[in-house]
Amino acid sequence: MRFLVISAALALVATPMSAVAGHVADTFACGGSDPDLRIAACTALIETAHEKPRDSATTFSNRGAAYQQKLLYDQAFADYTQAISLDPSLAGAYSNRGTIYAARGQYKQAFADLTQAIALDPQLTAAYVARGNAYQNSGRPDQAIPDYDAVIRLRPGEAVAYYNRSVARVKLGFYDAAIADLDQALSLRPDLTIAYVTRGDAYRAKNDFAKAIDDYSIIIANETNQSGAPSYAALHDRNGRAPLLVIPMDNVGAHAPSHLVRAYMARGIAYLSMHRIDEAIADETTAINLKPDDPGPYYWRGQAYVARSLFEPALADNADAIRVGPGMAAAYNARAWIRHLQGQDAAGLPDVEKALSLAPGFANAIETRAEINEKLGRREAAIDDYRAALRTNPARSDAITGLKRLGAAP
């Protein structure tokens, strides 16, 4: 599972009162909260060139934060770099530049900047959050947890720190600990509705589908307005700033679905797990209507159709999943499996090969290819695949059964 960082708090630097008297108003505005006013005021201070280098560094850093708030990352990056060159002790500039490096996927540089920010200011919670988020996005949730621990130690009332730590714990399979974090996050911020989705995911991973459905239903009720769009409150804090959230992004798609789409899709999966097929199909259909370019709901509605032996609609849904998410190995594997169920094994073989080219260690696809090879009379190839599936998990029952049918040892 990938993780999408919505944003980390921008570290604003207190503006020293050393500007000339005629620029007092600009000095205050440069450290203010309105990004447009801040850019104009900081630019005026920079262009007058009356500031000392240390004060000028603060001005560049604060203008960079305003650019970053407006999603103008190249300008922000340039300003942070200039600020650091003028004052290498400016922790906030390192922290904010580190978030941009992380957003670009330049994790080595991000970790360097964020670690330097923490070394300069061990109380700078934004740097811990950003580094934790970078660890999550680079596939190291175990290393993210200590950074979130630090945020909670420094700001025990910070709900999103508990939320972010819960995401890492879900990734690591620590579901009970994740649920405890989410309970705490929601007690501090009942409006942090994304936490219901993640808690639902944790319950679903524990096979507690009823509780999962309850949580998904809460977010569906809370986030749906007259247009069926996710509510603004879910994405922003009470002051309109983006929260310090790491939003789980389902690995079936190239874009993060909205919280509402995720809730419908996940509730549909839970319904499917409980064999409530009609409800599963209805939820996945709603998710598709809300976000037609997300491959996940097509895939899961296809799985529901397979449960009803409705193979043609299932094939159509997986074709749509591949159309909007061509890197989705699960959809290729699902289409191959449907062909196998239809007795069209030769037609399914190219799809399962494609799935394995996209995800070489995908155990479900390895088993699918094993069963197809078995049906096609390719005994040795089937045995090799069943054994390969068992190497991923020695308890895979289909692979064990397949080897027994072929009279082969595991």
MIPANU-764032 format. One record per residue (C-alpha): residue in one letter; chain; x, y, z. Coordinates in steps of 0.5 Angstrom, whole numbers, padded with zeros to 4 digits. Example, Ala and Ser with C-alpha at 12.3 -4.5 7.8 and 13.67 -1.06 7.14 Angstrom:
BEGIN
@type:A mol:A u:0025 v:-0009 w:0016
@type:S mol:A u:0027 v:-0002 w:0014
This chain:
BEGIN
@type:M mol:A u:0000 v:0000 w:0000
@type:R mol:A u:0002 v:0007 w:-0002
@type:F mol:A u:0001 v:0013 w:0002
@type:L mol:A u:0000 v:0020 w:0000
@type:V mol:A u:0002 v:0026 w:0004
@type:I mol:A u:-0004 v:0031 w:0004
@type:S mol:A u:0001 v:0036 w:0007
@type:A mol:A u:0005 v:0037 w:0013
@type:A mol:A u:0005 v:0043 w:0017
@type:L mol:A u:0009 v:0049 w:0014
@type:A mol:A u:0014 v:0051 w:0019
@type:L mol:A u:0014 v:0059 w:0020
@type:V mol:A u:0020 v:0063 w:0022
@type:A mol:A u:0018 v:0068 w:0027
@type:T mol:A u:0021 v:0075 w:0024
@type:P mol:A u:0026 v:0079 w:0027
@type:M mol:A u:0024 v:0086 w:0029
@type:S mol:A u:0030 v:0089 w:0025
@type:A mol:A u:0027 v:0091 w:0019
@type:V mol:A u:0028 v:0099 w:0018
@type:A mol:A u:0022 v:0103 w:0021
@type:G mol:A u:0019 v:0104 w:0014
@type:H mol:A u:0018 v:0097 w:0013
@type:V mol:A u:0015 v:0095 w:0020
@type:A mol:A u:0008 v:0093 w:0016
@type:D mol:A u:0011 v:0089 w:0011
@type:T mol:A u:0015 v:0085 w:0017
@type:F mol:A u:0009 v:0083 w:0020
@type:A mol:A u:0005 v:0081 w:0014
@type:C mol:A u:0011 v:0077 w:0012
@type:G mol:A u:0010 v:0073 w:0018
@type:G mol:A u:0002 v:0073 w:0017
@type:S mol:A u:-0003 v:0067 w:0015
@type:D mol:A u:-0005 v:0070 w:0009
@type:P mol:A u:-0001 v:0067 w:0003
@type:D mol:A u:-0002 v:0072 w:-0002
@type:L mol:A u:-0001 v:0078 w:0003
@type:R mol:A u:0005 v:0074 w:0005
@type:I mol:A u:0008 v:0074 w:-0001
@type:A mol:A u:0007 v:0081 w:-0003
@type:A mol:A u:0010 v:0083 w:0004
@type:C mol:A u:0016 v:0079 w:0004
@type:T mol:A u:0018 v:0080 w:-0004
@type:A mol:A u:0018 v:0088 w:-0002
@type:L mol:A u:0022 v:0087 w:0004
@type:I mol:A u:0027 v:0082 w:-0001
@type:E mol:A u:0027 v:0088 w:-0006
@type:T mol:A u:0029 v:0093 w:-0002
@type:A mol:A u:0035 v:0089 w:0001
@type:H mol:A u:0035 v:0093 w:0007
@type:E mol:A u:0035 v:0087 w:0012
@type:K mol:A u:0041 v:0084 w:0015
@type:P mol:A u:0043 v:0077 w:0012
@type:R mol:A u:0040 v:0073 w:0018
@type:D mol:A u:0033 v:0077 w:0017
@type:S mol:A u:0033 v:0076 w:0010
@type:A mol:A u:0034 v:0069 w:0011
@type:T mol:A u:0027 v:0069 w:0015
@type:T mol:A u:0024 v:0073 w:0010
@type:F mol:A u:0026 v:0068 w:0004
@type:S mol:A u:0023 v:0062 w:0008
@type:N mol:A u:0017 v:0065 w:0010
@type:R mol:A u:0015 v:0067 w:0003
@type:G mol:A u:0017 v:0060 w:0001
@type:A mol:A u:0012 v:0057 w:0006
@type:A mol:A u:0007 v:0062 w:0003
@type:Y mol:A u:0009 v:0059 w:-0004
@type:Q mol:A u:0008 v:0052 w:-0001
@type:Q mol:A u:0001 v:0054 w:0002
@type:K mol:A u:-0001 v:0056 w:-0005
@type:L mol:A u:0002 v:0049 w:-0008
@type:L mol:A u:0008 v:0053 w:-0012
@type:Y mol:A u:0013 v:0048 w:-0010
@type:D mol:A u:0019 v:0050 w:-0015
@type:Q mol:A u:0018 v:0058 w:-0012
@type:A mol:A u:0018 v:0055 w:-0005
@type:F mol:A u:0024 v:0050 w:-0006
@type:A mol:A u:0028 v:0056 w:-0009
@type:D mol:A u:0026 v:0061 w:-0003
@type:Y mol:A u:0028 v:0055 w:0002
@type:T mol:A u:0035 v:0054 w:-0001
@type:Q mol:A u:0036 v:0061 w:-0001
@type:A mol:A u:0034 v:0062 w:0006
@type:I mol:A u:0039 v:0056 w:0008
@type:S mol:A u:0045 v:0059 w:0004
@type:L mol:A u:0044 v:0066 w:0008
@type:D mol:A u:0042 v:0062 w:0015
@type:P mol:A u:0044 v:0055 w:0015
@type:S mol:A u:0041 v:0055 w:0022
@type:L mol:A u:0034 v:0056 w:0020
@type:A mol:A u:0031 v:0049 w:0022
@type:G mol:A u:0024 v:0051 w:0019
@type:A mol:A u:0027 v:0052 w:0012
@type:Y mol:A u:0030 v:0045 w:0012
@type:S mol:A u:0024 v:0042 w:0015
@type:N mol:A u:0019 v:0045 w:0009
@type:R mol:A u:0025 v:0044 w:0004
@type:G mol:A u:0025 v:0037 w:0006
@type:T mol:A u:0017 v:0036 w:0005
@type:I mol:A u:0018 v:0038 w:-0002
@type:Y mol:A u:0024 v:0033 w:-0003
@type:A mol:A u:0019 v:0028 w:-0001
@type:A mol:A u:0013 v:0030 w:-0005
@type:R mol:A u:0018 v:0029 w:-0011
@type:G mol:A u:0020 v:0022 w:-0009
@type:Q mol:A u:0027 v:0025 w:-0007
@type:Y mol:A u:0028 v:0021 w:-0001
@type:K mol:A u:0035 v:0021 w:0001
@type:Q mol:A u:0035 v:0029 w:0000
@type:A mol:A u:0029 v:0029 w:0004
@type:F mol:A u:0031 v:0025 w:0010
@type:A mol:A u:0038 v:0029 w:0010
@type:D mol:A u:0034 v:0036 w:0011
@type:L mol:A u:0029 v:0033 w:0016
@type:T mol:A u:0034 v:0030 w:0020
@type:Q mol:A u:0038 v:0037 w:0020
@type:A mol:A u:0032 v:0041 w:0022
@type:I mol:A u:0030 v:0036 w:0028
@type:A mol:A u:0038 v:0037 w:0030
@type:L mol:A u:0037 v:0044 w:0030
@type:D mol:A u:0030 v:0044 w:0033
@type:P mol:A u:0028 v:0038 w:0037
@type:Q mol:A u:0022 v:0041 w:0039
@type:L mol:A u:0020 v:0042 w:0031
@type:T mol:A u:0014 v:0037 w:0031
@type:A mol:A u:0013 v:0039 w:0023
@type:A mol:A u:0019 v:0036 w:0022
@type:Y mol:A u:0018 v:0030 w:0025
@type:V mol:A u:0011 v:0029 w:0022
@type:A mol:A u:0014 v:0030 w:0015
@type:R mol:A u:0020 v:0025 w:0016
@type:G mol:A u:0015 v:0020 w:0019
@type:N mol:A u:0011 v:0021 w:0012
@type:A mol:A u:0017 v:0020 w:0008
@type:Y mol:A u:0018 v:0014 w:0011
@type:Q mol:A u:0011 v:0012 w:0010
@type:N mol:A u:0011 v:0014 w:0003
@type:S mol:A u:0018 v:0010 w:0002
@type:G mol:A u:0016 v:0004 w:0004
@type:R mol:A u:0019 v:0004 w:0011
@type:P mol:A u:0013 v:0005 w:0016
@type:D mol:A u:0017 v:0002 w:0022
@type:Q mol:A u:0021 v:0008 w:0022
@type:A mol:A u:0016 v:0012 w:0021
@type:I mol:A u:0013 v:0010 w:0028
@type:P mol:A u:0018 v:0013 w:0032
@type:D mol:A u:0017 v:0020 w:0029
@type:Y mol:A u:0010 v:0020 w:0030
@type:D mol:A u:0011 v:0018 w:0038
@type:A mol:A u:0016 v:0024 w:0038
@type:V mol:A u:0010 v:0028 w:0036
@type:I mol:A u:0005 v:0025 w:0041
@type:R mol:A u:0010 v:0026 w:0046
@type:L mol:A u:0011 v:0034 w:0044
@type:R mol:A u:0004 v:0035 w:0043
@type:P mol:A u:-0001 v:0030 w:0046
@type:G mol:A u:-0007 v:0033 w:0044
@type:E mol:A u:-0005 v:0032 w:0036
@type:A mol:A u:-0010 v:0028 w:0034
@type:V mol:A u:-0007 v:0027 w:0027
@type:A mol:A u:-0001 v:0024 w:0030
@type:Y mol:A u:-0005 v:0019 w:0033
@type:Y mol:A u:-0008 v:0018 w:0026
@type:N mol:A u:-0001 v:0018 w:0022
@type:R mol:A u:0001 v:0013 w:0027
@type:S mol:A u:-0005 v:0008 w:0026
@type:V mol:A u:-0004 v:0008 w:0019
@type:A mol:A u:0003 v:0006 w:0020
@type:R mol:A u:0001 v:0000 w:0025
@type:V mol:A u:-0004 v:-0002 w:0020
@type:K mol:A u:0001 v:-0003 w:0015
@type:L mol:A u:0005 v:-0007 w:0019
@type:G mol:A u:-0001 v:-0011 w:0021
@type:F mol:A u:-0001 v:-0008 w:0029
@type:Y mol:A u:-0009 v:-0008 w:0028
@type:D mol:A u:-0011 v:-0007 w:0035
@type:A mol:A u:-0006 v:-0002 w:0037
@type:A mol:A u:-0008 v:0002 w:0030
@type:I mol:A u:-0015 v:0002 w:0033
@type:A mol:A u:-0013 v:0004 w:0040
@type:D mol:A u:-0010 v:0010 w:0036
@type:L mol:A u:-0016 v:0011 w:0032
@type:D mol:A u:-0020 v:0011 w:0038
@type:Q mol:A u:-0016 v:0017 w:0041
@type:A mol:A u:-0015 v:0021 w:0035
@type:L mol:A u:-0023 v:0021 w:0034
@type:S mol:A u:-0024 v:0023 w:0042
@type:L mol:A u:-0019 v:0029 w:0040
@type:R mol:A u:-0022 v:0030 w:0033
@type:P mol:A u:-0029 v:0027 w:0032
@type:D mol:A u:-0029 v:0031 w:0025
@type:L mol:A u:-0023 v:0027 w:0023
@type:T mol:A u:-0027 v:0023 w:0019
@type:I mol:A u:-0022 v:0020 w:0015
@type:A mol:A u:-0020 v:0016 w:0021
@type:Y mol:A u:-0027 v:0012 w:0021
@type:V mol:A u:-0024 v:0009 w:0014
@type:T mol:A u:-0018 v:0007 w:0017
@type:R mol:A u:-0021 v:0004 w:0023
@type:G mol:A u:-0026 v:0000 w:0018
@type:D mol:A u:-0020 v:-0002 w:0015
@type:A mol:A u:-0017 v:-0005 w:0021
@type:Y mol:A u:-0023 v:-0008 w:0023
@type:R mol:A u:-0024 v:-0011 w:0016
@type:A mol:A u:-0017 v:-0014 w:0017
@type:K mol:A u:-0019 v:-0017 w:0023
@type:N mol:A u:-0025 v:-0020 w:0020
@type:D mol:A u:-0029 v:-0016 w:0024
@type:F mol:A u:-0034 v:-0014 w:0018
@type:A mol:A u:-0040 v:-0012 w:0022
@type:K mol:A u:-0035 v:-0006 w:0026
@type:A mol:A u:-0032 v:-0005 w:0019
@type:I mol:A u:-0039 v:-0003 w:0016
@type:D mol:A u:-0041 v:0001 w:0022
@type:D mol:A u:-0035 v:0005 w:0021
@type:Y mol:A u:-0035 v:0006 w:0013
@type:S mol:A u:-0043 v:0008 w:0014
@type:I mol:A u:-0041 v:0013 w:0019
@type:I mol:A u:-0036 v:0017 w:0014
@type:I mol:A u:-0041 v:0016 w:0008
@type:A mol:A u:-0047 v:0019 w:0012
@type:N mol:A u:-0042 v:0025 w:0015
@type:E mol:A u:-0038 v:0026 w:0008
@type:T mol:A u:-0044 v:0026 w:0003
@type:N mol:A u:-0047 v:0033 w:0002
@type:Q mol:A u:-0052 v:0034 w:-0004
@type:S mol:A u:-0047 v:0034 w:-0009
@type:G mol:A u:-0045 v:0027 w:-0007
@type:A mol:A u:-0038 v:0030 w:-0006
@type:P mol:A u:-0033 v:0029 w:0000
@type:S mol:A u:-0034 v:0035 w:0005
@type:Y mol:A u:-0029 v:0040 w:0006
@type:A mol:A u:-0028 v:0039 w:0014
@type:A mol:A u:-0025 v:0032 w:0012
@type:L mol:A u:-0019 v:0035 w:0008
@type:H mol:A u:-0018 v:0041 w:0012
@type:D mol:A u:-0017 v:0043 w:0020
@type:R mol:A u:-0022 v:0048 w:0023
@type:N mol:A u:-0017 v:0054 w:0020
@type:G mol:A u:-0018 v:0052 w:0013
@type:R mol:A u:-0011 v:0049 w:0013
@type:A mol:A u:-0009 v:0042 w:0010
@type:P mol:A u:-0008 v:0037 w:0016
@type:L mol:A u:-0002 v:0033 w:0018
@type:L mol:A u:-0005 v:0027 w:0015
@type:V mol:A u:-0002 v:0021 w:0011
@type:I mol:A u:-0008 v:0018 w:0007
@type:P mol:A u:-0007 v:0011 w:0005
@type:M mol:A u:-0008 v:0010 w:-0002
@type:D mol:A u:-0010 v:0004 w:-0005
@type:N mol:A u:-0005 v:0001 w:-0009
@type:V mol:A u:-0010 v:-0001 w:-0015
@type:G mol:A u:-0010 v:0006 w:-0018
@type:A mol:A u:-0006 v:0011 w:-0020
@type:H mol:A u:-0010 v:0017 w:-0016
@type:A mol:A u:-0012 v:0017 w:-0009
@type:P mol:A u:-0020 v:0016 w:-0009
@type:S mol:A u:-0023 v:0021 w:-0004
@type:H mol:A u:-0025 v:0019 w:0003
@type:L mol:A u:-0032 v:0018 w:0000
@type:V mol:A u:-0030 v:0013 w:-0005
@type:R mol:A u:-0026 v:0009 w:-0001
@type:A mol:A u:-0031 v:0008 w:0004
@type:Y mol:A u:-0036 v:0006 w:-0001
@type:M mol:A u:-0031 v:0001 w:-0004
@type:A mol:A u:-0029 v:-0001 w:0003
@type:R mol:A u:-0036 v:-0003 w:0005
@type:G mol:A u:-0037 v:-0006 w:-0001
@type:I mol:A u:-0031 v:-0011 w:0000
@type:A mol:A u:-0034 v:-0012 w:0007
@type:Y mol:A u:-0040 v:-0014 w:0004
@type:L mol:A u:-0037 v:-0019 w:-0001
@type:S mol:A u:-0033 v:-0022 w:0005
@type:M mol:A u:-0040 v:-0023 w:0009
@type:H mol:A u:-0043 v:-0026 w:0002
@type:R mol:A u:-0048 v:-0020 w:0002
@type:I mol:A u:-0047 v:-0020 w:-0006
@type:D mol:A u:-0053 v:-0015 w:-0008
@type:E mol:A u:-0050 v:-0010 w:-0003
@type:A mol:A u:-0043 v:-0011 w:-0005
@type:I mol:A u:-0045 v:-0009 w:-0012
@type:A mol:A u:-0049 v:-0003 w:-0010
@type:D mol:A u:-0043 v:0000 w:-0006
@type:E mol:A u:-0038 v:-0001 w:-0012
@type:T mol:A u:-0043 v:0001 w:-0017
@type:T mol:A u:-0044 v:0008 w:-0013
@type:A mol:A u:-0036 v:0008 w:-0012
@type:I mol:A u:-0035 v:0008 w:-0020
@type:N mol:A u:-0041 v:0013 w:-0021
@type:L mol:A u:-0037 v:0018 w:-0016
@type:K mol:A u:-0030 v:0016 w:-0019
@type:P mol:A u:-0030 v:0013 w:-0026
@type:D mol:A u:-0023 v:0013 w:-0027
@type:D mol:A u:-0021 v:0009 w:-0020
@type:P mol:A u:-0020 v:0002 w:-0022
@type:G mol:A u:-0021 v:-0001 w:-0015
@type:P mol:A u:-0029 v:-0001 w:-0015
@type:Y mol:A u:-0029 v:-0004 w:-0022
@type:Y mol:A u:-0024 v:-0010 w:-0020
@type:W mol:A u:-0028 v:-0011 w:-0013
@type:R mol:A u:-0035 v:-0011 w:-0017
@type:G mol:A u:-0032 v:-0016 w:-0022
@type:Q mol:A u:-0031 v:-0020 w:-0016
@type:A mol:A u:-0038 v:-0020 w:-0013
@type:Y mol:A u:-0040 v:-0022 w:-0020
@type:V mol:A u:-0036 v:-0028 w:-0020
@type:A mol:A u:-0039 v:-0030 w:-0013
@type:R mol:A u:-0045 v:-0030 w:-0017
@type:S mol:A u:-0042 v:-0034 w:-0023
@type:L mol:A u:-0044 v:-0028 w:-0027
@type:F mol:A u:-0037 v:-0028 w:-0031
@type:E mol:A u:-0039 v:-0024 w:-0037
@type:P mol:A u:-0040 v:-0017 w:-0033
@type:A mol:A u:-0034 v:-0019 w:-0029
@type:L mol:A u:-0030 v:-0019 w:-0035
@type:A mol:A u:-0032 v:-0013 w:-0037
@type:D mol:A u:-0031 v:-0010 w:-0030
@type:N mol:A u:-0024 v:-0012 w:-0030
@type:A mol:A u:-0023 v:-0010 w:-0037
@type:D mol:A u:-0025 v:-0003 w:-0035
@type:A mol:A u:-0020 v:-0003 w:-0029
@type:I mol:A u:-0015 v:-0005 w:-0033
@type:R mol:A u:-0017 v:0001 w:-0038
@type:V mol:A u:-0016 v:0006 w:-0032
@type:G mol:A u:-0011 v:0003 w:-0028
@type:P mol:A u:-0006 v:-0001 w:-0033
@type:G mol:A u:-0001 v:-0003 w:-0028
@type:M mol:A u:-0006 v:-0007 w:-0024
@type:A mol:A u:-0004 v:-0014 w:-0023
@type:A mol:A u:-0010 v:-0016 w:-0019
@type:A mol:A u:-0015 v:-0014 w:-0025
@type:Y mol:A u:-0010 v:-0018 w:-0030
@type:N mol:A u:-0010 v:-0024 w:-0025
@type:A mol:A u:-0018 v:-0024 w:-0024
@type:R mol:A u:-0019 v:-0024 w:-0032
@type:A mol:A u:-0015 v:-0030 w:-0032
@type:W mol:A u:-0018 v:-0033 w:-0027
@type:I mol:A u:-0025 v:-0032 w:-0030
@type:R mol:A u:-0022 v:-0035 w:-0036
@type:H mol:A u:-0020 v:-0041 w:-0032
@type:L mol:A u:-0027 v:-0042 w:-0029
@type:Q mol:A u:-0030 v:-0041 w:-0036
@type:G mol:A u:-0026 v:-0047 w:-0039
@type:Q mol:A u:-0022 v:-0042 w:-0043
@type:D mol:A u:-0015 v:-0043 w:-0040
@type:A mol:A u:-0011 v:-0042 w:-0046
@type:A mol:A u:-0014 v:-0035 w:-0047
@type:G mol:A u:-0013 v:-0034 w:-0039
@type:L mol:A u:-0005 v:-0035 w:-0040
@type:P mol:A u:-0003 v:-0028 w:-0043
@type:D mol:A u:-0007 v:-0025 w:-0037
@type:V mol:A u:-0004 v:-0028 w:-0032
@type:E mol:A u:0003 v:-0027 w:-0035
@type:K mol:A u:0002 v:-0020 w:-0035
@type:A mol:A u:0000 v:-0020 w:-0028
@type:L mol:A u:0006 v:-0023 w:-0026
@type:S mol:A u:0011 v:-0019 w:-0030
@type:L mol:A u:0007 v:-0013 w:-0026
@type:A mol:A u:0008 v:-0016 w:-0020
@type:P mol:A u:0013 v:-0022 w:-0020
@type:G mol:A u:0012 v:-0024 w:-0013
@type:F mol:A u:0004 v:-0024 w:-0013
@type:A mol:A u:0002 v:-0031 w:-0010
@type:N mol:A u:-0005 v:-0031 w:-0012
@type:A mol:A u:-0003 v:-0030 w:-0020
@type:I mol:A u:0002 v:-0036 w:-0019
@type:E mol:A u:-0003 v:-0040 w:-0016
@type:T mol:A u:-0007 v:-0038 w:-0022
@type:R mol:A u:-0002 v:-0040 w:-0027
@type:A mol:A u:-0001 v:-0046 w:-0023
@type:E mol:A u:-0008 v:-0048 w:-0024
@type:I mol:A u:-0008 v:-0046 w:-0031
@type:N mol:A u:-0002 v:-0050 w:-0033
@type:E mol:A u:-0005 v:-0056 w:-0029
@type:K mol:A u:-0011 v:-0056 w:-0034
@type:L mol:A u:-0007 v:-0055 w:-0040
@type:G mol:A u:-0003 v:-0061 w:-0038
@type:R mol:A u:0003 v:-0058 w:-0036
@type:R mol:A u:0005 v:-0062 w:-0030
@type:E mol:A u:0012 v:-0060 w:-0029
@type:A mol:A u:0010 v:-0052 w:-0030
@type:A mol:A u:0004 v:-0053 w:-0025
@type:I mol:A u:0008 v:-0056 w:-0020
@type:D mol:A u:0014 v:-0051 w:-0020
@type:D mol:A u:0008 v:-0046 w:-0019
@type:Y mol:A u:0005 v:-0049 w:-0014
@type:R mol:A u:0011 v:-0050 w:-0010
@type:A mol:A u:0013 v:-0042 w:-0012
@type:A mol:A u:0006 v:-0040 w:-0008
@type:L mol:A u:0008 v:-0044 w:-0002
@type:R mol:A u:0015 v:-0041 w:-0002
@type:T mol:A u:0011 v:-0034 w:-0001
@type:N mol:A u:0007 v:-0038 w:0005
@type:P mol:A u:0007 v:-0045 w:0007
@type:A mol:A u:0000 v:-0045 w:0009
@type:R mol:A u:-0003 v:-0043 w:0002
@type:S mol:A u:-0009 v:-0049 w:0002
@type:D mol:A u:-0010 v:-0048 w:-0006
@type:A mol:A u:-0002 v:-0050 w:-0007
@type:I mol:A u:-0002 v:-0055 w:-0002
@type:T mol:A u:-0008 v:-0059 w:-0005
@type:G mol:A u:-0006 v:-0058 w:-0012
@type:L mol:A u:0001 v:-0061 w:-0011
@type:K mol:A u:-0003 v:-0067 w:-0008
@type:R mol:A u:-0007 v:-0068 w:-0014
@type:L mol:A u:-0001 v:-0068 w:-0018
@type:G mol:A u:0002 v:-0073 w:-0013
@type:A mol:A u:0008 v:-0068 w:-0012
@type:A mol:A u:0011 v:-0066 w:-0005
@type:P mol:A u:0011 v:-0059 w:-0003
